[in-house]
């Protein structure tokens, strides 16, 4: 009877190492696949739970915020910050005239002014005009500062300024030997009307 030779201790050690390697790979697969999915779901659940708590906190604060907003709307001192009550087209015409007077009073020249469509925003009506002007640096700075620092509140948006060197004409008709910077500005000026019934 032939008996199979018994494995040597090296074969046994190799088999044990191979078994340990397979168990390690199995553990890594389980950890990466199933436990990784579990961690992902757990993280998403925690994030959604935090979001729910934030939304609940905002919901409880909403009545207080609405009261504060209404008290600001009811405060007659804030009425000065809005454009005078008028239909949006008349308010835009008034805004055009204000801007024209301000630009020309600052030493600039108004090339064009165009009323933009009125937009309803949060219980107010935004009235805006698009302005194109030519001026020097001081005049433009004075114009922008005055626009944003007066009452009613006016907002300057979408400002584009280009500069170019020019040689001015002297009183005798000749070209000056020096250059000046001429600025061309394009921007929007807007103000807000209180909506009827607000």
N, CA, C and O of each residue as an XYZ file, in Angstrom:
792
protein
N       0.830     -1.148      0.000
C       0.000      0.000      0.000
C       0.885      1.224      0.000
O       1.765      1.408      0.840
N       0.611      2.023     -0.959
C       1.400      3.246     -1.099
C       0.753      4.334     -0.286
O      -0.447      4.579     -0.407
N       1.504      4.961      0.508
C       0.972      6.087      1.278
C       1.575      7.361      0.707
O       2.729      7.398      0.282
N       0.764      8.387      0.712
C       1.237      9.667      0.171
C       2.219     10.271      1.153
O       2.039     10.190      2.368
N       3.253     10.873      0.612
C       4.221     11.465      1.533
C       3.576     12.644      2.268
O       2.799     13.393      1.678
N       3.886     12.802      3.512
C       3.315     13.892      4.305
C       3.990     15.224      3.917
O       5.191     15.274      3.648
N       3.201     16.276      3.896
C       3.755     17.554      3.472
C       4.810     18.043      4.462
O       4.724     17.802      5.666
N       5.770     18.714      3.932
C       6.836     19.233      4.787
C       6.342     20.482      5.516
O       5.293     21.037      5.192
N       7.096     20.892      6.473
C       6.681     22.069      7.262
C       6.658     23.334      6.398
O       5.923     24.271      6.708
N       7.458     23.376      5.310
C       7.455     24.522      4.391
C       6.131     24.595      3.639
O       5.571     25.675      3.449
N       5.639     23.438      3.214
C       4.353     23.418      2.534
C       3.240     23.840      3.481
O       2.327     24.575      3.104
N       3.332     23.367      4.706
C       2.314     23.732      5.693
C       2.351     25.248      5.960
O       1.302     25.887      6.045
N       3.535     25.809      6.090
C       3.687     27.242      6.328
C       3.150     28.040      5.135
O       2.472     29.052      5.317
N       3.453     27.586      3.920
C       2.957     28.260      2.719
C       1.434     28.199      2.667
O       0.790     29.179      2.293
N       0.852     27.060      3.039
C      -0.598     26.912      3.051
C      -1.213     27.840      4.083
O      -2.251     28.453      3.832
N      -0.577     27.948      5.247
C      -1.092     28.852      6.280
C      -0.996     30.316      5.838
O      -1.917     31.098      6.073
N       0.112     30.683      5.204
C       0.265     32.040      4.705
C      -0.763     32.347      3.615
O      -1.328     33.440      3.573
N      -0.997     31.374      2.736
C      -2.000     31.543      1.693
C      -3.388     31.682      2.309
O      -4.187     32.495      1.846
N      -3.684     30.906      3.338
C      -4.964     31.005      4.040
C      -5.102     32.377      4.708
O      -6.165     32.995      4.638
N      -4.045     32.851      5.347
C      -4.070     34.173      5.994
C      -4.261     35.273      4.950
O      -5.001     36.229      5.183
N      -3.601     35.141      3.812
C      -3.752     36.107      2.740
C      -5.188     36.122      2.224
O      -5.746     37.196      1.998
N      -5.789     34.965      2.037
C      -7.173     34.891      1.559
C      -8.133     35.495      2.587
O      -9.079     36.193      2.222
N      -7.891     35.227      3.853
C      -8.746     35.802      4.905
C      -8.583     37.324      4.914
O      -9.569     38.046      5.063
N      -7.355     37.818      4.759
C      -7.096     39.254      4.713
C      -7.791     39.902      3.528
O      -8.402     40.961      3.672
N      -7.703     39.272      2.345
C      -8.378     39.796      1.168
C      -9.894     39.810      1.355
O     -10.570     40.761      0.964
N     -10.412     38.752      1.951
C     -11.841     38.693      2.215
C     -12.255     39.809      3.171
O     -13.289     40.447      2.976
N     -11.449     40.041      4.201
C     -11.745     41.115      5.152
C     -11.726     42.473      4.459
O     -12.611     43.298      4.685
N     -10.723     42.707      3.618
C     -10.621     43.986      2.906
C     -11.817     44.162      1.981
O     -12.385     45.252      1.917
N     -12.207     43.127      1.272
C     -13.371     43.223      0.386
C     -14.636     43.547      1.173
O     -15.414     44.419      0.785
N     -14.832     42.839      2.277
C     -16.017     43.088      3.097
C     -15.976     44.518      3.632
O     -16.978     45.232      3.607
N     -14.790     44.925      4.119
C     -14.668     46.267      4.690
C     -14.889     47.332      3.622
O     -15.606     48.303      3.860
N     -14.290     47.163      2.465
C     -14.398     48.175      1.405
C     -15.806     48.230      0.825
O     -16.355     49.314      0.625
N     -16.382     47.089      0.561
C     -17.690     47.082     -0.101
C     -18.824     47.352      0.878
O     -19.512     48.368      0.779
N     -19.009     46.461      1.795
C     -20.176     46.585      2.665
C     -19.993     47.662      3.725
O     -20.894     48.472      3.943
N     -18.880     47.683      4.363
C     -18.661     48.677      5.408
C     -18.497     50.074      4.788
O     -18.922     51.070      5.374
N     -17.884     50.138      3.613
C     -17.770     51.425      2.926
C     -19.137     51.975      2.580
O     -19.397     53.162      2.776
N     -20.017     51.124      2.067
C     -21.389     51.541      1.782
C     -22.079     51.988      3.059
O     -22.794     52.989      3.070
N     -21.861     51.242      4.134
C     -22.474     51.590      5.414
C     -21.994     52.976      5.872
O     -22.798     53.800      6.306
N     -20.683     53.226      5.774
C     -20.134     54.518      6.180
C     -20.692     55.645      5.307
O     -20.990     56.729      5.808
N     -20.833     55.392      4.014
C     -21.393     56.393      3.108
C     -22.834     56.720      3.502
O     -23.213     57.889      3.584
N     -23.623     55.692      3.742
C     -25.011     55.917      4.148
C     -25.070     56.623      5.500
O     -25.909     57.499      5.712
N     -24.193     56.246      6.398
C     -24.158     56.867      7.719
C     -23.806     58.354      7.603
O     -24.421     59.191      8.262
N     -22.822     58.679      6.770
C     -22.430     60.072      6.571
C     -23.572     60.873      5.952
O     -23.857     61.990      6.385
N     -24.221     60.309      4.945
C     -25.363     60.991      4.324
C     -26.504     61.186      5.314
O     -27.144     62.238      5.333
N     -26.754     60.177      6.131
C     -27.822     60.287      7.128
C     -27.494     61.384      8.142
O     -28.379     62.145      8.534
N     -26.238     61.474      8.569
C     -25.844     62.524      9.518
C     -25.971     63.910      8.876
O     -26.427     64.857      9.516
N     -25.567     64.019      7.611
C     -25.665     65.298      6.908
C     -27.128     65.717      6.772
O     -27.469     66.876      7.008
N     -27.986     64.776      6.393
C     -29.409     65.087      6.267
C     -30.030     65.418      7.620
O     -30.917     66.267      7.709
N     -29.569     64.755      8.663
C     -30.062     65.041     10.016
C     -29.677     66.468     10.428
O     -30.489     67.189     11.008
N     -28.438     66.872     10.127
C     -28.001     68.242     10.425
C     -28.828     69.249      9.631
O     -29.224     70.291     10.154
N     -29.080     68.932      8.382
C     -29.881     69.828      7.545
C     -31.298     69.960      8.101
O     -31.860     71.055      8.128
N     -31.867     68.851      8.540
C     -33.202     68.865      9.128
C     -33.220     69.731     10.391
O     -34.158     70.501     10.602
N     -32.191     69.607     11.229
C     -32.123     70.433     12.448
C     -32.032     71.915     12.092
O     -32.683     72.746     12.726
N     -31.225     72.252     11.078
C     -31.112     73.650     10.649
C     -32.442     74.179     10.129
O     -32.837     75.302     10.446
N     -33.136     73.365      9.325
C     -34.422     73.793      8.792
C     -35.459     73.951      9.901
O     -36.273     74.873      9.865
N     -35.431     73.052     10.887
C     -36.348     73.175     12.017
C     -36.056     74.443     12.817
O     -36.975     75.121     13.276
N     -34.756     74.762     12.981
C     -34.374     75.979     13.700
C     -34.856     77.212     12.940
O     -35.353     78.164     13.542
N     -34.706     77.192     11.611
C     -35.183     78.315     10.807
C     -36.705     78.439     10.864
O     -37.246     79.545     10.887
N     -37.378     77.307     10.885
C     -38.835     77.309     10.952
C     -39.309     77.927     12.258
O     -40.284     78.679     12.268
N     -38.639     77.623     13.348
C     -39.042     78.207     14.634
C     -38.718     79.698     14.688
O     -39.400     80.452     15.382
N     -37.678     80.132     13.960
C     -37.299     81.551     13.961
C     -38.114     82.367     12.961
O     -38.073     83.596     13.003
N     -38.844     81.722     12.074
C     -39.554     82.431     11.007
C     -40.543     83.476     11.518
O     -40.533     84.597     11.009
N     -41.400     83.167     12.500
C     -42.345     84.207     12.951
C     -41.637     85.459     13.471
O     -42.091     86.578     13.230
N     -40.531     85.270     14.180
C     -39.783     86.432     14.685
C     -39.204     87.244     13.523
O     -39.244     88.474     13.542
N     -38.670     86.557     12.519
C     -38.108     87.261     11.362
C     -39.191     87.996     10.588
O     -38.974     89.121     10.139
N     -40.364     87.369     10.426
C     -41.458     88.029      9.723
C     -41.926     89.274     10.475
O     -42.263     90.284      9.857
N     -41.946     89.202     11.816
C     -42.317     90.379     12.607
C     -41.294     91.488     12.423
O     -41.656     92.657     12.289
N     -40.011     91.123     12.415
C     -38.955     92.128     12.236
C     -39.044     92.766     10.855
O     -38.892     93.980     10.722
N     -39.286     91.964      9.839
C     -39.421     92.494      8.474
C     -40.625     93.423      8.392
O     -40.546     94.496      7.794
N     -41.731     93.014      8.990
C     -42.933     93.850      8.946
C     -42.721     95.151      9.708
O     -43.210     96.197      9.281
N     -42.006     95.106     10.822
C     -41.762     96.339     11.576
C     -40.880     97.291     10.775
O     -41.052     98.507     10.849
N     -39.934     96.742     10.007
C     -39.101     97.587      9.145
C     -39.959     98.194      8.037
O     -39.817     99.372      7.709
N     -40.846     97.387      7.464
C     -41.729     97.903      6.407
C     -42.663     98.985      6.941
O     -42.970     99.950      6.242
N     -43.114     98.818      8.189
C     -44.043     99.783      8.774
C     -43.345    101.040      9.274
O     -43.992    102.069      9.467
N     -42.047    100.972      9.485
C     -41.290    102.118      9.996
C     -41.244    103.212      8.928
O     -40.727    102.995      7.832
N     -41.782    104.375      9.248
C     -41.848    105.471      8.282
C     -40.470    106.052      7.968
O     -40.289    106.695      6.934
N     -39.502    105.829      8.854
C     -38.157    106.345      8.588
C     -37.512    105.641      7.395
O     -36.658    106.222      6.726
N     -37.909    104.403      7.122
C     -37.325    103.687      5.982
C     -37.912    104.134      4.651
O     -37.353    103.830      3.597
N     -39.040    104.858      4.686
C     -39.678    105.306      3.446
C     -38.755    106.229      2.650
O     -38.839    106.283      1.423
N     -37.886    106.944      3.337
C     -36.976    107.868      2.648
C     -35.956    107.129      1.786
O     -35.391    107.713      0.862
N     -35.717    105.864      2.076
C     -34.724    105.096      1.324
C     -35.268    104.574     -0.003
O     -34.507    104.088     -0.839
N     -36.568    104.672     -0.195
C     -37.198    104.211     -1.424
C     -37.429    105.386     -2.357
O     -37.504    106.537     -1.926
N     -37.539    105.080     -3.633
C     -37.894    106.111     -4.608
C     -39.288    106.636     -4.279
O     -40.101    105.903     -3.715
N     -39.579    107.885     -4.618
C     -40.916    108.424     -4.339
C     -41.991    107.583     -5.031
O     -41.786    107.104     -6.146
N     -43.136    107.404     -4.368
C     -44.198    106.577     -4.957
C     -44.642    107.112     -6.316
O     -45.027    108.273     -6.454
N     -44.576    106.244     -7.299
C     -44.988    106.584     -8.670
C     -45.040    105.289     -9.458
O     -44.468    104.284     -9.036
N     -45.715    105.300    -10.591
C     -45.651    104.114    -11.461
C     -44.186    103.888    -11.901
O     -43.426    104.849    -12.019
N     -43.795    102.642    -12.139
C     -42.395    102.352    -12.488
C     -41.857    103.153    -13.669
O     -40.685    103.531    -13.667
N     -42.686    103.421    -14.678
C     -42.191    104.180    -15.832
C     -41.877    105.625    -15.451
O     -40.888    106.194    -15.913
N     -42.726    106.216    -14.603
C     -42.450    107.586    -14.153
C     -41.251    107.618    -13.212
O     -40.456    108.557    -13.243
N     -41.124    106.599    -12.383
C     -39.965    106.522    -11.488
C     -38.679    106.378    -12.293
O     -37.652    106.951    -11.927
N     -38.725    105.616    -13.389
C     -37.548    105.466    -14.248
C     -37.200    106.790    -14.920
O     -36.024    107.129    -15.045
N     -38.212    107.542    -15.353
C     -37.965    108.843    -15.970
C     -37.350    109.808    -14.958
O     -36.437    110.565    -15.288
N     -37.856    109.776    -13.725
C     -37.293    110.613    -12.668
C     -35.844    110.215    -12.381
O     -34.984    111.072    -12.179
N     -35.588    108.915    -12.366
C     -34.228    108.421    -12.134
C     -33.307    108.848    -13.276
O     -32.158    109.216    -13.033
N     -33.787    108.806    -14.495
C     -32.991    109.270    -15.638
C     -32.616    110.745    -15.471
O     -31.474    111.129    -15.722
N     -33.565    111.555    -15.055
C     -33.305    112.983    -14.883
C     -32.309    113.227    -13.755
O     -31.420    114.070    -13.878
N     -32.457    112.490    -12.657
C     -31.507    112.613    -11.533
C     -30.091    112.312    -11.988
O     -29.155    113.055    -11.693
N     -29.950    111.201    -12.718
C     -28.624    110.786    -13.173
C     -28.056    111.805    -14.157
O     -26.872    112.134    -14.092
N     -28.877    112.298    -15.052
C     -28.424    113.299    -16.029
C     -27.899    114.537    -15.313
O     -26.806    115.014    -15.618
N     -28.668    115.058    -14.365
C     -28.248    116.244    -13.618
C     -26.960    115.985    -12.849
O     -26.080    116.844    -12.795
N     -26.853    114.811    -12.261
C     -25.672    114.491    -11.464
C     -24.425    114.358    -12.332
O     -23.369    114.883    -11.977
N     -24.533    113.660    -13.469
C     -23.384    113.473    -14.366
C     -22.920    114.811    -14.911
O     -21.726    115.111    -14.894
N     -23.853    115.615    -15.394
C     -23.480    116.910    -15.955
C     -22.972    117.860    -14.872
O     -22.086    118.674    -15.132
N     -23.525    117.762    -13.657
C     -23.049    118.592    -12.546
C     -21.655    118.192    -12.086
O     -20.936    119.006    -11.506
N     -21.267    116.951    -12.337
C     -19.936    116.480    -11.949
C     -18.891    116.759    -13.014
O     -17.705    116.519    -12.786
N     -19.304    117.263    -14.174
C     -18.354    117.579    -15.234
C     -18.245    116.523    -16.310
O     -17.388    116.635    -17.186
N     -19.072    115.515    -16.276
C     -19.063    114.486    -17.314
C     -20.086    114.805    -18.384
O     -20.848    115.765    -18.270
N     -20.092    113.989    -19.423
C     -21.124    114.167    -20.447
C     -21.862    112.848    -20.628
O     -21.255    111.791    -20.800
N     -23.164    112.937    -20.586
C     -24.028    111.769    -20.696
C     -24.218    111.444    -22.163
O     -24.737    112.268    -22.916
N     -23.804    110.246    -22.584
C     -23.957    109.840    -23.980
C     -25.319    109.213    -24.228
O     -25.959    109.473    -25.246
N     -25.759    108.376    -23.276
C     -27.093    107.786    -23.410
C     -27.585    107.331    -22.051
O     -26.799    107.015    -21.158
N     -28.889    107.305    -21.913
C     -29.542    106.794    -20.716
C     -30.799    106.072    -21.181
O     -31.579    106.604    -21.970
N     -30.984    104.857    -20.682
C     -32.095    104.035    -21.153
C     -32.754    103.359    -19.963
O     -32.075    102.757    -19.131
N     -34.063    103.456    -19.881
C     -34.807    102.793    -18.812
C     -34.827    101.290    -19.065
O     -35.051    100.842    -20.189
N     -34.593    100.524    -18.012
C     -34.652     99.069    -18.092
C     -35.998     98.597    -17.550
O     -36.645     99.328    -16.800
N     -36.427     97.405    -17.911
C     -37.723     96.917    -17.413
C     -37.738     96.821    -15.883
O     -36.750     96.421    -15.267
N     -38.864     97.189    -15.287
C     -39.025     97.079    -13.839
C     -39.120     95.608    -13.455
O     -39.736     94.808    -14.160
N     -38.502     95.261    -12.326
C     -38.474     93.877    -11.857
C     -38.985     93.839    -10.425
O     -38.570     94.638     -9.585
N     -39.888     92.904    -10.156
C     -40.404     92.743     -8.809
C     -39.445     91.855     -8.016
O     -39.121     90.743     -8.432
N     -38.995     92.369     -6.864
C     -38.055     91.629     -6.017
C     -38.500     91.723     -4.565
O     -38.447     92.800     -3.971
N     -38.928     90.630     -3.998
C     -39.223     90.565     -2.566
C     -40.160     91.635     -2.045
O     -39.858     92.272     -1.036
N     -41.269     91.848     -2.693
C     -42.235     92.825     -2.219
C     -41.894     94.257     -2.602
O     -42.548     95.194     -2.144
N     -40.886     94.432     -3.432
C     -40.506     95.764     -3.915
C     -40.367     95.701     -5.430
O     -40.302     94.621     -6.017
N     -40.324     96.868     -6.049
C     -40.147     96.939     -7.497
C     -38.817     97.631     -7.767
O     -38.588     98.757     -7.327
N     -37.952     96.946     -8.491
C     -36.633     97.500     -8.832
C     -36.767     98.295    -10.128
O     -37.180     97.765    -11.160
N     -36.414     99.561    -10.054
C     -36.441    100.453    -11.212
C     -34.989    100.764    -11.560
O     -34.227    101.203    -10.699
N     -34.601    100.542    -12.809
C     -33.199    100.723    -13.181
C     -33.079    101.430    -14.524
O     -33.965    101.358    -15.375
N     -31.941    102.122    -14.683
C     -31.605    102.746    -15.950
C     -30.177    102.369    -16.305
O     -29.336    102.178    -15.426
N     -29.912    102.265    -17.597
C     -28.575    101.983    -18.093
C     -27.961    103.300    -18.554
O     -28.590    104.070    -19.279
N     -26.729    103.550    -18.126
C     -26.067    104.833    -18.363
C     -24.794    104.613    -19.177
O     -24.037    103.680    -18.910
N     -24.560    105.463    -20.158
C     -23.289    105.521    -20.872
C     -22.815    106.961    -20.787
O     -23.550    107.884    -21.139
N     -21.574    107.155    -20.316
C     -21.071    108.506    -20.153
C     -19.601    108.603    -20.520
O     -18.904    107.595    -20.635
N     -19.141    109.840    -20.704
C     -17.729    110.141    -20.906
C     -17.337    111.128    -19.828
O     -18.075    112.065    -19.523
N     -16.152    110.903    -19.249
C     -15.694    111.824    -18.216
C     -14.217    111.597    -17.961
O     -13.582    110.733    -18.566
N     -13.687    112.403    -17.041
C     -12.328    112.140    -16.579
C     -12.420    111.359    -15.268
O     -13.517    111.060    -14.796
N     -11.290    111.039    -14.695
C     -11.281    110.187    -13.499
C     -11.998    110.866    -12.336
O     -12.816    110.241    -11.661
N     -11.699    112.134    -12.099
C     -12.311    112.834    -10.964
C     -13.820    112.939    -11.113
O     -14.561    112.754    -10.148
N     -14.263    113.231    -12.305
C     -15.690    113.362    -12.554
C     -16.413    112.027    -12.356
O     -17.489    111.989    -11.758
N     -15.833    110.943    -12.849
C     -16.460    109.637    -12.685
C     -16.499    109.233    -11.220
O     -17.503    108.703    -10.744
N     -15.416    109.480    -10.511
C     -15.372    109.144     -9.084
C     -16.432    109.929     -8.326
O     -17.132    109.370     -7.482
N     -16.554    111.203     -8.615
C     -17.552    112.044     -7.951
C     -18.969    111.572     -8.287
O     -19.835    111.534     -7.413
N     -19.202    111.215     -9.539
C     -20.523    110.737     -9.968
C     -20.899    109.456     -9.234
O     -21.995    109.358     -8.682
N     -20.005    108.479     -9.223
C     -20.309    107.199     -8.576
C     -20.497    107.366     -7.075
O     -21.397    106.765     -6.489
N     -19.653    108.178     -6.454
C     -19.785    108.403     -5.008
C     -21.120    109.056     -4.681
O     -21.799    108.641     -3.743
N     -21.497    110.063     -5.438
C     -22.756    110.758     -5.176
C     -23.950    109.848     -5.410
O     -24.923    109.892     -4.656
N     -23.885    109.025     -6.448
C     -24.996    108.104     -6.721
C     -25.224    107.147     -5.558
O     -26.367    106.901     -5.172
N     -24.166    106.616     -5.007
C     -24.324    105.599     -3.965
C     -24.441    106.169     -2.559
O     -24.665    105.410     -1.616
N     -24.298    107.476     -2.386
C     -24.349    108.012     -1.031
C     -25.547    108.931     -0.799
O     -25.606    109.612      0.225
N     -26.485    108.963     -1.714
C     -27.624    109.859     -1.532
C     -28.861    109.090     -1.074
O     -28.902    107.860     -1.103
N     -29.853    109.847     -0.655
C     -31.145    109.298     -0.277
C     -32.141    109.856     -1.270
O     -32.149    111.070     -1.476
N     -32.977    109.054     -1.897
C     -33.202    107.624     -1.708
C     -31.996    106.805     -2.159
O     -31.173    107.248     -2.959
N     -31.928    105.603     -1.617
C     -30.788    104.746     -1.927
C     -30.785    104.355     -3.400
O     -31.791    103.894     -3.939
N     -29.640    104.547     -4.037
C     -29.452    104.122     -5.415
C     -28.274    103.163     -5.446
O     -27.318    103.314     -4.686
N     -28.348    102.191     -6.317
C     -27.320    101.157     -6.404
C     -26.710    101.172     -7.800
O     -27.416    101.271     -8.803
N     -25.392    101.072     -7.843
C     -24.673    101.056     -9.116
C     -24.202     99.622     -9.349
O     -23.518     99.044     -8.504
N     -24.567     99.050    -10.493
C     -24.214     97.662    -10.828
C     -23.643     97.593    -12.236
O     -23.778     98.517    -13.038
N     -23.000     96.465    -12.505
C     -22.497     96.149    -13.855
C     -21.649     97.285    -14.432
O     -21.885     97.745    -15.549
N     -20.684     97.719    -13.670
C     -19.844     98.847    -14.078
C     -18.766     98.372    -15.052
O     -18.032     97.426    -14.768
N     -18.683     99.034    -16.192
C     -17.623     98.797    -17.175
C     -17.013    100.141    -17.513
O     -17.712    101.057    -17.946
N     -15.702    100.259    -17.315
C     -15.018    101.519    -17.601
C     -13.841    101.227    -18.523
O     -13.041    100.328    -18.264
N     -13.748    101.993    -19.596
C     -12.597    101.892    -20.492
C     -11.922    103.258    -20.541
O     -12.576    104.296    -20.440
N     -10.610    103.235    -20.696
C      -9.847    104.484    -20.733
C      -9.093    104.578    -22.046
O      -8.699    103.575    -22.641
N      -8.904    105.821    -22.479
C      -8.075    106.044    -23.659
C      -7.392    107.399    -23.525
O      -7.911    108.325    -22.902
N      -6.240    107.480    -24.115
C      -5.462    108.721    -24.106
C      -5.946    109.600    -25.258
O      -6.085    109.134    -26.389
N      -6.195    110.850    -24.966
C      -6.594    111.789    -26.020
C      -5.715    113.036    -25.943
O      -5.190    113.376    -24.883
N      -5.569    113.695    -27.055
C      -4.890    114.995    -27.103
C      -5.978    116.046    -27.301
O      -6.607    116.110    -28.357
N      -6.194    116.863    -26.284
C      -7.269    117.860    -26.408
C      -6.911    118.971    -27.391
O      -5.739    119.212    -27.680
N      -7.915    119.624    -27.882
C      -7.732    120.782    -28.775
C      -7.558    122.031    -27.917
O      -8.260    122.218    -26.923
N      -6.637    122.861    -28.304
C      -6.406    124.128    -27.629
C      -7.373    125.169    -28.188
O      -7.958    124.947    -29.248
N      -7.559    126.318    -27.491
C      -8.492    127.351    -27.980
C      -8.178    127.853    -29.383
O      -9.077    128.292    -30.100
N      -6.905    127.791    -29.782
C      -6.574    128.267    -31.138
C      -6.800    127.195    -32.205
O      -6.524    127.427    -33.383
N      -7.307    126.008    -31.796
C      -7.632    124.950    -32.751
C      -6.526    123.934    -32.956
O      -6.743    122.913    -33.609
N      -5.350    124.189    -32.416
C      -4.258    123.224    -32.580
C      -4.377    122.112    -31.530
O      -5.095    122.241    -30.538
N      -3.660    121.030    -31.779
C      -3.683    119.884    -30.871
C      -2.674    120.126    -29.758
O      -1.554    120.568    -30.016
N      -3.063    119.841    -28.529
C      -2.197    120.069    -27.368
C      -1.003    119.112    -27.400
O      -1.129    118.002    -27.915
N       0.155    119.515    -26.861
C       1.328    118.643    -26.837
C       1.272    117.602    -25.716
O       2.203    116.810    -25.576
N       0.219    117.585    -24.927
C       0.069    116.641    -23.819
C      -1.182    115.785    -24.049
O      -2.013    116.086    -24.906
N      -1.290    114.722    -23.267
C      -2.470    113.849    -23.386
C      -3.252    113.856    -22.083
O      -2.722    114.162    -21.015
N      -4.507    113.516    -22.200
C      -5.388    113.348    -21.040
C      -6.061    111.990    -21.151
O      -6.183    111.417    -22.234
N      -6.494    111.493    -20.000
C      -7.213    110.220    -19.973
C      -8.707    110.513    -20.056
O      -9.247    111.273    -19.253
N      -9.356    109.909    -21.026
C     -10.804    110.036    -21.155
C     -11.405    108.678    -20.833
O     -10.987    107.656    -21.377
N     -12.384    108.678    -19.945
C     -13.038    107.439    -19.533
C     -14.409    107.338    -20.179
O     -15.158    108.312    -20.245
N     -14.716    106.162    -20.647
C     -16.067    105.848    -21.113
C     -16.637    104.857    -20.111
O     -16.063    103.792    -19.887
N     -17.748    105.203    -19.521
C     -18.354    104.351    -18.507
C     -19.710    103.847    -18.935
O     -20.485    104.567    -19.565
N     -19.990    102.610    -18.591
C     -21.287    101.992    -18.842
C     -21.683    101.289    -17.552
O     -20.944    100.436    -17.060
N     -22.835    101.634    -17.003
C     -23.285    100.994    -15.764
C     -24.787    101.145    -15.615
O     -25.438    101.874    -16.363
N     -25.317    100.438    -14.633
C     -26.747    100.514    -14.326
C     -26.921    101.184    -12.978
O     -26.154    100.932    -12.048
N     -27.923    102.032    -12.871
C     -28.285    102.667    -11.622
C     -29.706    102.209    -11.304
O     -30.597    102.296    -12.149
N     -29.911    101.725    -10.092
C     -31.242    101.237     -9.745
C     -31.654    101.732     -8.367
O     -30.819    102.032     -7.513
N     -32.941    101.807     -8.180
C     -33.552    102.141     -6.905
C     -34.788    101.280     -6.743
O     -35.171    100.543     -7.652
N     -35.409    101.378     -5.578
C     -36.546    100.517     -5.321
C     -37.785    101.342     -4.954
O     -37.725    102.345     -4.243
N     -38.890    100.862     -5.476
C     -40.202    101.413     -5.149
C     -40.886    100.447     -4.191
O     -40.747     99.231     -4.316
N     -41.609    100.986     -3.257
C     -42.426    100.098     -2.439
C     -43.583     99.620     -3.294
O     -44.197    100.394     -4.029
N     -43.867     98.344     -3.187
C     -44.972     97.778     -3.954
C     -46.281     98.253     -3.340
O     -46.383     98.423     -2.125
N     -47.269     98.464     -4.181
C     -48.584     98.906     -3.699
C     -49.067     97.951     -2.618
O     -49.057     96.735     -2.811
N     -49.493     98.500     -1.474
C     -50.011     97.685     -0.383
C     -48.948     97.165      0.549
O     -49.284     96.463      1.502
N     -47.667     97.472      0.327
C     -46.602     96.996      1.232
C     -46.352     98.003      2.320
O     -45.496     97.785      3.177
